[in-house]
Amino acid sequence: MSMNQTDYQETAIAGAPYFLAVSHPARIQILLHLAKYKGCRAGSISARLPLAKSTVSQHLTKLKKMGLVTCTRKETCVNYTLNEQALDELKSYFEEFMNALESMRENRQECCPDNEEMDCGLEPFE
């Protein structure tokens, strides 16, 4: 399968917010932690991970905004759970990205063949 420029631009635009959401080690730790439980409060997460409560709260907000986690409130407690549908979307975009890289691997060409005039726009290294 070969992707044209439009295809990979669409993949990049659609997948980038998900990749950004999981681009921090603390958010990855939180997702992995939540994967073990049906639900967990922020305080329980910070108690089990080497992360301060405020750090967990900030990262949960980002994960929630992207839809990777959901929360339910019961009185003063907020319970966080993984959003399986959003995780499936993240997986799909990542697989699409990796498949595109793999399919292009075997057909790589020179970007600037030696016989072409080229202006890289960069100063030469000294």
PEZI-V247344 format. One record per residue. PHI is phi in whole degrees, 0 to 359 (none if undefined). Layout:
phi=PHI
phi=PHI
This chain:
phi=none
phi=249
phi=258
phi=269
phi=302
phi=297
phi=301
phi=284
phi=292
phi=296
phi=297
phi=296
phi=293
phi=286
phi=275
phi=305
phi=299
phi=293
phi=297
phi=296
phi=297
phi=253
phi=273
phi=243
phi=304
phi=294
phi=292
phi=296
phi=301
phi=296
phi=298
phi=297
phi=296
phi=296
phi=297
phi=278
phi=231
phi=285
phi=180
phi=205
phi=278
phi=303
phi=298
phi=291
phi=295
phi=293
phi=289
phi=260
phi=241
phi=281
phi=227
phi=291
phi=304
phi=295
phi=294
phi=300
phi=300
phi=299
phi=287
phi=297
phi=300
phi=293
phi=295
phi=292
phi=299
phi=280
phi=89
phi=285
phi=232
phi=238
phi=223
phi=234
phi=254
phi=229
phi=58
phi=265
phi=264
phi=243
phi=253
phi=257
phi=224
phi=287
phi=263
phi=300
phi=296
phi=293
phi=295
phi=296
phi=295
phi=303
phi=299
phi=298
phi=295
phi=292
phi=296
phi=299
phi=298
phi=294
phi=296
phi=296
phi=300
phi=296
phi=291
phi=278
phi=304
phi=281
phi=244
phi=295
phi=237
phi=289
phi=289
phi=229
phi=306
phi=304
phi=276
phi=261
phi=289
phi=219
phi=238
phi=286
phi=81
phi=245
phi=285
phi=293
phi=290
phi=248
